[in-house]
């Protein structure tokens, strides 16, 4: 079975690399944006699974 390049694991790793690369910028971001991103990620995951993306 082939996997899409946008699998949840690859997206999470990509976000991690971006956060490390722009660490100084992300230190100024409010925790509310991180919480919102986590909720959005959890909400999008089932939709992507249903669409087989």
N, C-alpha and C positions, 0 to 999 in steps of 0.2 A: 504494500500500500504506500502510495506517495503522499507526502505531507506538503501542505502549502507553506510558502516562505513566511506567511503571516500567522504561523501557529502561535498560540499563547506564550509558549516558552521563548520563542525567538523575539516576540514583541517585548516581553519582560526583560530579556537580556539587552535589547536595544535601548530601552528606557534607562536601564541601569548604566550603560555606557554613556548615555547623554548626561545623566545626572552627575557622573564622575567627572566628565569633561568640563561641565559648566558648574562646578561645585560652589564657587563663590556666588554665582547668581542664585542658585537654589537655596542658599543660606538665608536670603532675604525674603523668600516666599513664605507666606503664612501657612500654618498647618491645615487650615481649612481647605486650601487647594489640594493638598495631599489627600485629605479625607474625601473630598469630592471626586478626585481621580480614582481612588480605590472603589468608591460606590459605582462610578461610571464603568470601571473595568468589570466589576462583578455583574452589572446589568447587561453589558455588551457580550460577555462570554457566552451565555446561552443562545443569544441571537446568532452569533457566528457559528456556534455548533449546529444549530438548526439549518443554517444555510450551507453547511459543509465548507466553510471557508477556513 
